[in-house]
Amino acid sequence: MTCPLCSSSELKNLGDFKGHKKLTIEFYLCKICQLLFKDPSLRLALEQEKHRYETHNNDLTNSNYMGYMEKSWKLILGQLDLSKSSEIQILDYGCGPTQAFEYFGKKSEVQIDSYDPLFFPKLDEFKPYDGIVMHESFEHFYQPGQELATACRSLKPDSQLWIHTQIYTDDTDLNTWSYTRDPTHVVFLTDFCLEWIRKNFKFSKVVTLKSDFFALIKKAK
Ligand SMILES: [Zn+2]
C-alpha cells in the first residue's frame, strides 16, 4: 500500500477505531506528507457513493445548506479583487449535485464552472482559472495527489486554491471524530500535510480563512 497523496510506502498503521454502525476503521498516517487515510478496502463502490450524495438533500431550495455555502462564498469573495469581477474565472472542483457556487457566482458576476466526477464530469483541462475551490470535496478524494495535480494544471500564475475540509490534529480522537464516520470521507488533512501540499504544488503561502477553510496562494514570479 502507498500513500494516496505522495505515493510513499512509509506508512504508520494507527490501528483500528470505531466507525459508524459498529464498523471498525483502520487508519494510516503517511510518514512523509502526514496525510491521514482510511484503509482503502473500506471505500464504497461508485454507485453506493453516488447514492449517498443524492441523499444529502443539499439543493438550492435548502435554506440551511445555502446559508452555509453563502458564508464560504463570502470568504472566497474576500480573497478576490472584484474590480473586474466579470473576468474572474473560478472552478468549483467536486461541486456535488447542487452547483451552489455557480448560483452565487451569477449573482456576483463572477464566472464559475462546476465540475464533479459523478454529477458534472465535463472538465476543460486547458481552461485557466483564477481560483479553484474544493469545498468539502478533498476528504472524498480516492487519489488526492492526482486530483491536486489536475487542479493545479488549470491554475493561472496568479491564483488561489481554496480547500474546505476538517483538519486532523494530535488532539483528535479517532474513536469519536464524527468527520470520519461518513463512509465517503476517506482522506484527512493535517497542518503538516497542508504545508506539504503548499510546498510540493508550488504555492507561496497558506492563509487560514477559518479553522476548516484554507487559501493556498500562487504568485507569478
Ligand atoms: Zn504521503
Residues whose N, C-alpha, C, O or C-beta is under 5 A from the ligand:
A	BS01	ZN	C3 L5 C6 S7 S8 C30 I32 C33 Q34 L35
